[in-house]
């Protein structure tokens, strides 16, 4: 997929020095996206102010997270946007937050040998992705 996107963009007159919309080039994402805190932290520091519009066009079903992601990124702000708004406030319309049972998280942790509590959010996202996949979504 990444190679295909690269080849597709390579054929276009693309100016890498300016923010571009992937959707402008006919590239859309059709899978279900389960996103971790690091992605949001990166978006907060790097995203241009057209991010929300691009995400709505490219990933119309939005982004899936667990409540732990909200806790980890509650203070993240868009650094390149005017007035540096709070990331969650702006992205909330495209976020679907689904709680995962603690027992499922502990079960997965035991299965893979994970003991560190800070990994619980990542494990919750793995459980969520698995659940969405079982429901027939392409995650």
Buried (B, 14 or more C-beta within 10 A) or exposed (E): EEEEEEEBBEEEEEEEEEEBBBBEBEBEBEEBBBBBBEBBBEBBEEBEEEBBEBBEBBBEEBBBBBEBBBEBBEEBBBEBBEEEBBBBEBBEEBBBBBEBEEEBBEEBBEEEEBEEEEBBBBBBBBBBBBBBEEEEBEB
